Amino acid sequence: MDKTLAARVNRIKPSPTLAVTAKAAELRAAGEDVLSLAAGEPDFDTPEHIKEAAIKALRDGKTKYTPVGGTPALKKAIADKHAQDNGLEYKPGQIIASVGGKQACYNVCQALLNAGDEVLIPAPYWVSYPDMALLADGEPVIVPTTAESRFKMTPEALEAAITPKTRLLFLNSPSNPSGMAYTKAELAALAEVLLRHPRIVVASDDMYEKILWSSEPFANIVNACPELYERTVVIHAVSKTYSMTGWRLGWSAGPDWLIGAMANIQSQSTSNPTSIAQDAAIAALTGDQSCVGEMTAAFRARHDKLVEGLAALPGVHCHAGDGTFYAFPDFSEAMTRAGFEDDVAFANHILEKARVALVPGSAFGSPGCMRLSYATSDKVLDAAVERLGTLLGA
Ligand code: PLP
């Protein structure tokens, strides 16, 4: 039997965040008391009115295929959200609903990239971008950032990374994993560079728009530079904002030439996202928004306490974040002191000795840092900081 697989399979690796979660789950199943700070999803339940909308959809028999890119009612809810919150106007043909923000990112790569096209990915990055570029025959080009620039790409670094082959730039603000958000002025400075390179399309991953507490309101690159509207796809989802990760409902909004191509790709792969999840998303987007404020306030309180605790650990440096539910401290000093050279081995050491699961920064292109998710209870966070303190000799 010939078990040769498609070459593209060998180009990609399974998600490293899932690997840590799996190992922590294994230890837990063996009866170990493991504190997991590896989760990539809010720990709250989906708000009741959203669940009710899904139950109603089921009862009303909304259990059939819908148009590939979502129902007209969902597209209207999405268009209204962008008009009200972001001052951006999109027609129905400029919007496509997908199976989570993940499929939206995947569709962009599949619809846009040709073999050898380069995809700029500022590090630290969301783990899936490089592999999605590879699956579309693209070449990921990682643009490193520093803790001093709060893990944000400078215009100089962007300019230096651009070549005639550059086709796509992923921007994610607020960022998973760094928790940092670009200011409008910082985005305007990046846009100035992009205006000199008209071939580059921007994928603006705005998943964490609402989980934000910086002094400035949210802005994406189109807000900072309206001239980029024609070549920017905004990617979003209800997943993080409304604690709906399992519902699998995201979307893209952008120029119709690209959105139409993405819809073609989707029509020959998954077709429409689940009909029931679409009705739930309408309820999320058009219903009472107080749940968003409540969840964000809880994340912020945990952030403040966790960052304070982490910054006090020996050999650990931690900046305050602007939003999300991730802290991204630099553990390199603590790692070197403990005699480790690589952060994956050090994260394993932490899991084995302190029973704390966190994700090594190399998974996000920033070795030496660790991602700690605070989408968990205060009790778990306090205990995790205490255990890390004991391990690191605080
Ligand atoms: N983009 C970023 C930056 C994320 O953190 C995630 C999820 O972790 C996604 C996209 C995908 O989200 P979804 O669960 O809606 O597919």
Boltz pocket constraint, residues with backbone or C-beta under 6 A from the ligand:
constraints:
  - pocket:
      binder: B
      contacts: [[A, 40], [A, 99], [A, 100], [A, 101], [A, 102], [A, 103], [A, 126], [A, 172], [A, 174], [A, 175], [A, 176], [A, 205], [A, 207], [A, 236], [A, 237], [A, 238], [A, 239], [A, 240], [A, 245], [A, 248], [A, 249], [A, 250]]
      max_distance: 6.0
